[in-house]
Amino acid sequence: MQKIIAWIDDRFPLTKVWNEHLAQYYAPKNFNFWYYFGSLALLVLVNQIVTGIFLTMNYKPDAALAFGSVQYIMYDVSWGWLIRYMHSVGASMFFIIIYLHMFRGLIYGSHKQPRELIWIFGTLIFVALMAEAFMGYLLPWGNMSYWGAQVIISLFTAIPVIGNGLAQWVRGDYVVSDATLNRFFAFHVIALPLVLVALVFVHLVALHKVGSNNPDGVEIKKKKDEKGIPLDGIPFHPYYTVKDIVGVTVFLMVFAAVIFFAPTLGGKFLEHDNFIPANILSTPLDIVPLWYFTPFYSMLRASTTDFTHGMLAIFTMLVAMLAFFTQRGFRAKFLSVAIAGVLLLGMYTLEAKLWGVILMGSSIVLIFFLPWLDRSPVKSIRYRGPLFKGAVIIFVLSFILLGYLGTKSPAAVDLFWFKNVLWAQGFTLLYLAFFVLMPWYTMIDKTKPVPERVTLK
Amino acid sequence: MNDDGVDRGKRRFLTALTAGVGTVGIVFAATPFVLSMTPSARARAAGAPVDVDISKLELGQMLVVAWRGKPVYIVNRTKAMLAQLPNNTPLLLDPYSKVKSQQPPYAENIYRSRKPEILVTLGVCTHLGCAPSKVFTVGAVSGLGADWPGGFFCHCHGSKYDLSGRVFKNVPAPMNLDVPPYIYLTDTLIRVGSDKKEGAA
């Protein structure tokens, strides 16, 4: 055995890679519950790829055959139903895990210096995952698949001048059709999975370069023993591989329970309208995307003419005030005035439809800038003050309630007093304020002293 | 190799030149791939006109046919429906159909049709492309408020159109419904997708 490994090591850095990334990769010893979701995300990625390969063996990317081929998988292919449900439930699980993983990063300051690139690669993974899920949802060619794609691709038409041509280029036709289905299949099964795997790779390379953060936000590399090993670090293998096996076991129980007892989760993981073949003459009464897109869909629907004008007016005023009060030089002042001018011009020339798309886009773009919006001197929420804690609570509630409202009709009253659209507008403002106001509230927030070493509480 | 006597300016120039020519090459090589995603010749050739027999379309009823993969609504409007149309004017964004792209010249009137009674329009919401539902009942029973004059309602994002397919103010949709080119071959036979009587259907 020793000889074989030596033979390989002369030709390929096997032992080196094993040590650097597992046996001698020192992770902080105080990881808690929230640190399960990174390894679980990897597990679900593998699940999606493996089940996806087997689904491709029987699926037909053809508008005339697609719906039937999915039913064929469900009824005639041996164990096809299980593989298909593992894939469809896996998609929802992927988003649950990713949202919790991102929340972990947010509260423990894992986006802060020196981990900005890990955060950016991670956000790119999130964006690629959304594209992957959206394209995958067209493939069963159900009525919700069809009309959902119709609505989302039509968003491009909101862009002035090139919008219509761009939407046609994406569809490959004047409406969502066989050409669209065929190319979405190509993107879903080969292009985006390659991008995802590549991004996960660089996400991990960047992580292993700087080392993992921890619930205390203490840099363990600052205190090392005489051998250069962090005092608060333990080797990833076997300590965290064993810990992660516990997480995997619990996750698989939940995963299996959903697959076997509630694979559609009452229309939440697979919508009822998608069990009807695509019908170009009849839109489902309520077009609702799957639950993981509903927070962003809510923001899109919240953008009525009055709302976008009101918001732009406030934003323009804020930027103008910034120009007046800033202590920076002439260039910063000029830039602020220029931005205010462009916004004012856009407010009068662009229609609400486009502002809705811009709003939804910025809600995701803002996530990329988190490392620079957060000006707090400490990383972890454990040592931050009440302003940041309050902001996180409001942000999480807004996100969840936007998601809930996204599944309901805008004109109905599902919370209390006001119509859903009004609530959605309020929560959209809070969501955006969390990011836009972050430089100020994190700067003036009180912080507690951060300990020298990690704590185990 | 020794770096002494290297002409750095020349090296920089040649590197920039190579990168520049390479970029041009990549743009040329990418062009066929990008263009391969535009609608194919077959997709462009599709969209032959369809002939629709409306002899069985009763007063106040709607017929839905497919043309170019899109739903086309054909409505036989009653006298009461037509009488209501001029009253809608203050509620509408473009009551006189001034936006040229949304209808052929012969539909630039408040009925948005060749013959006042028969409306022919695409059932494609100008917001994000859903198919609006017909809500022809007037008033509160429609569920759209006591002042609802009858028309089309898009469930996706709440856009409203009147019975000429004209869009209401302060809804997400920015324009009136699209009226396709069409012509009466006989009194009860409409050709949708073409203004001309000749040519194969």
Interface residues (C-beta under 8 A of the other chain):
Chain A: W147 Q150 V151 I153 S154 L155 Q168 W169 V170 R171 G172 D173 Y174 V175 S177 A179 R183 I280 L281 S282 T283 L285 D286 I287 R301 T304 T305 D306 E351 A352 K353 G356 S409 P410 A411
Chain B: V34 M37 T38 P39 S40 A43 G47 V64 A66 R68 G69 K70 P71 G123 H127 L128 G129 C130 A131 P132 S133 H155 C156 H157 G158 N170 P172 P174
